[in-house]
Amino acid sequence: MGLSGASLSLQSWCRDINTQTAILEALGALEADVYEVAIEAEACVIQCEITNVLVHQANPSAWTSDWDAIGYRELEFRVVSGLAFTETGEAVELGRNGCAEVADRYAEQIEEALWKCYESEHEG
């Protein structure tokens, strides 16, 4: 089956987990928003919760620091769970250590994907 089969399974799993997440949110079972982030280089999908967001708008007249003048933003997250897909397309739980390793290795990519999710929800 190869990696293309794993990709197909990954896509179907994402659709299923999105449906499950929507149902749980509707029932009030989830307190925080959980976002799925696909890490294609590792053939895995992790579920992340955004724990903190800080957006400091630019203030060009500020002289205290260049960060205040140009603005900045920060996002913190934690990985709730994750699945890795084998070459045969079988889903395997990552576990706590596996999730931590993926989060550490791909922190910038995960943060970028979470910013896109956050911005799409908070537009306008």
QUICOR-V331367 format. One record per residue. N is the residue number from 1. RES is the residue in one small letter. SS is DSSP state (H for helix, E for strand, - for the rest). PSI is psi as a letter, one per 30 degrees, with the letter a starting at -180 (NA if undefined). BURIAL is + if it has 24 or more other ideal C-beta (glycine too) atoms within 12 Angstrom, else -. Layout:
BEGIN
N_RES_SS_PSI_BURIAL ; N_RES_SS_PSI_BURIAL
END
This chain:
BEGIN
1_m_-_e_- ; 2_g_H_a_- ; 3_l_H_f_- ; 4_s_H_e_- ; 5_g_H_e_- ; 6_a_H_e_+ ; 7_s_H_e_- ; 8_l_H_e_- ; 9_s_H_e_+ ; 10_l_H_e_+ ; 11_q_H_e_- ; 12_s_H_e_- ; 13_w_H_e_+ ; 14_c_H_e_+ ; 15_r_H_e_- ; 16_d_H_e_- ; 17_i_H_e_+ ; 18_n_H_e_- ; 19_t_H_e_- ; 20_q_H_e_- ; 21_t_H_e_+ ; 22_a_H_e_- ; 23_i_H_e_- ; 24_l_H_e_- ; 25_e_H_e_- ; 26_a_H_e_- ; 27_l_-_f_- ; 28_g_-_g_- ; 29_a_-_f_- ; 30_l_-_k_- ; 31_e_-_e_- ; 32_a_-_l_- ; 33_d_-_k_+ ; 34_v_E_k_+ ; 35_y_E_k_+ ; 36_e_E_k_+ ; 37_v_E_k_+ ; 38_a_E_k_+ ; 39_i_E_j_+ ; 40_e_H_e_- ; 41_a_H_f_- ; 42_e_H_f_+ ; 43_a_-_h_+ ; 44_c_E_l_+ ; 45_v_E_k_+ ; 46_i_E_k_+ ; 47_q_E_k_+ ; 48_c_E_k_+ ; 49_e_E_k_+ ; 50_i_E_k_+ ; 51_t_E_f_- ; 52_n_E_k_- ; 53_v_E_k_- ; 54_l_E_k_- ; 55_v_E_j_- ; 56_h_E_j_- ; 57_q_-_l_- ; 58_a_-_k_- ; 59_n_-_i_- ; 60_p_-_f_- ; 61_s_-_f_- ; 62_a_-_k_- ; 63_w_-_f_- ; 64_t_-_e_- ; 65_s_-_l_- ; 66_d_H_f_- ; 67_w_H_e_- ; 68_d_H_e_- ; 69_a_H_e_- ; 70_i_H_f_- ; 71_g_-_l_- ; 72_y_E_l_- ; 73_r_E_k_- ; 74_e_E_k_- ; 75_l_E_k_+ ; 76_e_E_k_- ; 77_f_E_l_+ ; 78_r_E_k_+ ; 79_v_E_k_+ ; 80_v_E_e_+ ; 81_s_E_l_+ ; 82_g_E_l_+ ; 83_l_E_k_+ ; 84_a_E_k_+ ; 85_f_E_k_+ ; 86_t_-_l_- ; 87_e_-_f_- ; 88_t_-_f_- ; 89_g_-_g_- ; 90_e_-_k_- ; 91_a_E_k_+ ; 92_v_E_k_- ; 93_e_E_k_- ; 94_l_-_e_+ ; 95_g_H_l_- ; 96_r_H_e_- ; 97_n_H_e_- ; 98_g_H_e_- ; 99_c_H_e_+ ; 100_a_H_e_- ; 101_e_H_e_- ; 102_v_H_e_+ ; 103_a_H_e_+ ; 104_d_H_e_- ; 105_r_H_e_- ; 106_y_-_h_+ ; 107_a_H_e_- ; 108_e_H_e_- ; 109_q_H_e_+ ; 110_i_H_e_+ ; 111_e_H_e_+ ; 112_e_H_e_- ; 113_a_H_e_+ ; 114_l_H_e_+ ; 115_w_H_e_+ ; 116_k_H_e_- ; 117_c_H_e_+ ; 118_y_H_e_+ ; 119_e_H_e_- ; 120_s_H_e_- ; 121_e_H_f_- ; 122_h_-_g_- ; 123_e_-_k_- ; 124_g_-_NA_-
END
